[in-house]
Amino acid sequence: MEKLSETQIPIHDLIRRRWSPRAFSEQPVEPDKLRSVLEAARWAPSSRNEQPWAYLVATKDNAEGYQALAGVLMDSNRAWAGNSPVLILTIAHTRLEKDGQPNRHALHDLGQATANLIFQATSLGLATHQMGGFHADAARERFGIPEGWEPVSVIALGYPGNAELLPESLRERESAQRRRKPLGEFVFSGTWGHPASILDSTETK
Ligand SMILES: Cc1cc2nc3c(=O)[nH]c(=O)nc-3n(C[C@H](O)[C@H](O)[C@H](O)COP(=O)(O)O)c2cc1C
């Protein structure tokens, strides 16, 4: 199923095609493709080149590891994400390597690396769905995540599946319209809240 972004202005096809489905195929993800999406994360920019990210990957062919990660998801997410062949826990290093002081860009940089991962996945025909709905403390304990590192999200990754096979409530959400704020609500110039003049010639306000 496709759910192309209805953009106000033309954008790159990869960005247009990405969305967050709940239907995943059982088809395993080839290890080469999985390595490729992780390599894409590796090449993200980061403040001071700290690369303050880590990814804990669980694939369905390792039932124990997969169940451990699926087990920290909130029930409402596990209901569908438990069908994806790959789950990835994303973790931010919130302290600087050099002196252990707080890294205030850690979440930003993890997000950028994760965006790289997601668009690489999209380019390979893979679907992704990120989740904040998981038990971070349980994840920390179960996977031995050290002090100074924060579990942030879990990504479900796999080939797109058949939405018809989802339970009815999820099927409805799968086909719901995608919503975005207009550009004029968050692109400012001059002072806060003043829509940027660059938007004047578009239907973006
Ligand atoms: C950090 C983060 C946490 C999210 N948490 C959840 C979640 O717990 N459960 C869920 O179903 N979707 C979750 N989402 C998906 C968002 O709801 C989704 O990205 C948003 O509605 C926009 O839809 P789109 O990705 O299809 O464009 C999360 C997305 C992000 C980036």
The ligand as an SDF file (V2000), in Angstrom:
LIG
                    3D

 31 33  0  0  0  0  0  0  0  0999 V2000
    9.8600    9.3210   17.8120 C   0  0  0  0  0  0  0  0  0  0  0  0
    8.5830    8.7380   17.2550 C   0  0  0  0  0  0  0  0  0  0  0  0
    7.7440    8.0200   18.0870 C   0  0  0  0  0  0  0  0  0  0  0  0
    6.5870    7.4330   17.5710 C   0  0  0  0  0  0  0  0  0  0  0  0
    5.8210    6.6290   18.3760 N   0  0  0  0  0  0  0  0  0  0  0  0
    4.8230    5.8910   17.8360 C   0  0  0  0  0  0  0  0  0  0  0  0
    4.1830    4.8840   18.6020 C   0  0  0  0  0  0  0  0  0  0  0  0
    4.5110    4.6220   19.7670 O   0  0  0  0  0  0  0  0  0  0  0  0
    3.1910    4.1710   18.0000 N   0  0  0  0  0  0  0  0  0  0  0  0
    2.7850    4.4090   16.7100 C   0  0  0  0  0  0  0  0  0  0  0  0
    1.8950    3.7190   16.2160 O   0  0  0  0  0  0  0  0  0  0  0  0
    3.4160    5.3490   15.9410 N   0  0  0  0  0  0  0  0  0  0  0  0
    4.4200    6.0800   16.4740 C   0  0  0  0  0  0  0  0  0  0  0  0
    5.1080    6.9960   15.7020 N   0  0  0  0  0  0  0  0  0  0  0  0
    4.7030    7.2250   14.3050 C   0  0  0  0  0  0  0  0  0  0  0  0
    4.0230    8.5770   14.1530 C   0  0  0  0  0  0  0  0  0  0  0  0
    2.7240    8.5260   14.6990 O   0  0  0  0  0  0  0  0  0  0  0  0
    3.9950    8.9390   12.6510 C   0  0  0  0  0  0  0  0  0  0  0  0
    5.3140    9.1230   12.1950 O   0  0  0  0  0  0  0  0  0  0  0  0
    3.1960   10.2300   12.4020 C   0  0  0  0  0  0  0  0  0  0  0  0
    1.8400   10.0220   12.7110 O   0  0  0  0  0  0  0  0  0  0  0  0
    3.2890   10.6840   10.9560 C   0  0  0  0  0  0  0  0  0  0  0  0
    2.8720    9.6610   10.0960 O   0  0  0  0  0  0  0  0  0  0  0  0
    3.8020    9.1620    8.8940 P   0  0  0  0  0  0  0  0  0  0  0  0
    5.0970    8.6590    9.5170 O   0  0  0  0  0  0  0  0  0  0  0  0
    3.0230    8.0270    8.2370 O   0  0  0  0  0  0  0  0  0  0  0  0
    4.0500   10.3040    7.9860 O   0  0  0  0  0  0  0  0  0  0  0  0
    6.2360    7.6170   16.2040 C   0  0  0  0  0  0  0  0  0  0  0  0
    7.0840    8.3740   15.3810 C   0  0  0  0  0  0  0  0  0  0  0  0
    8.2480    8.9230   15.8840 C   0  0  0  0  0  0  0  0  0  0  0  0
    9.1580    9.6930   14.9650 C   0  0  0  0  0  0  0  0  0  0  0  0
  1  2  1  0
  2  3  1  0
  2 30  2  0
  3  4  2  0
  4  5  1  0
  4 28  1  0
  5  6  2  0
  6  7  1  0
  6 13  1  0
  7  8  2  0
  7  9  1  0
  9 10  1  0
 10 11  2  0
 10 12  1  0
 12 13  2  0
 13 14  1  0
 14 15  1  0
 14 28  1  0
 15 16  1  0
 16 17  1  0
 16 18  1  0
 18 19  1  0
 18 20  1  0
 20 21  1  0
 20 22  1  0
 22 23  1  0
 23 24  1  0
 24 25  2  0
 24 26  1  0
 24 27  1  0
 28 29  2  0
 29 30  1  0
 30 31  1  0
M  END
$$$$
